[in-house]
Amino acid sequence: MTLDEHDNVYVCCGKSGLKIFDPQGRPIGQIDVHAANCCFGGRDFRTLCIASAERFIGLRAKVAGMKPLPFTGQPSF
């Protein structure tokens, strides 16, 4: 699962594809690919990276992904 800059959720559902939901949980889109994992990447976080059963896919998105928080200290474990 991953989030974009508008808090939309991207959920990998295996053979059912990658499903996209708005912050209220309403479906707003789908990508028909056997999706195992996903994240946003690239220099501007506008590449949606999808690990599929068949291949690795990088799609240029109209929105940016939510950027990870910077690591500022030692792990707590």
Secondary structure in CASP SS format (residue, H / E / C, confidence):
PFRMAT SS
TARGET T0000
AUTHOR 0000-0000-0000
METHOD secondary structure of the structure
MODEL  1
M C 1.00
T E 1.00
L E 1.00
D E 1.00
E C 1.00
H C 1.00
D C 1.00
N C 1.00
V E 1.00
Y E 1.00
V E 1.00
C E 1.00
C C 1.00
G E 1.00
K C 1.00
S C 1.00
G C 1.00
L E 1.00
K E 1.00
I E 1.00
F E 1.00
D C 1.00
P C 1.00
Q C 1.00
G C 1.00
R C 1.00
P E 1.00
I E 1.00
G E 1.00
Q E 1.00
I E 1.00
D C 1.00
V C 1.00
H C 1.00
A E 1.00
A E 1.00
N E 1.00
C E 1.00
C E 1.00
F E 1.00
G E 1.00
G C 1.00
R C 1.00
D C 1.00
F C 1.00
R C 1.00
T E 1.00
L E 1.00
C E 1.00
I E 1.00
A E 1.00
S E 1.00
A C 1.00
E C 1.00
R C 1.00
F E 1.00
I E 1.00
G E 1.00
L E 1.00
R E 1.00
A C 1.00
K C 1.00
V C 1.00
A C 1.00
G E 1.00
M C 1.00
K C 1.00
P C 1.00
L C 1.00
P C 1.00
F C 1.00
T C 1.00
G C 1.00
Q C 1.00
P C 1.00
S C 1.00
F C 1.00
END
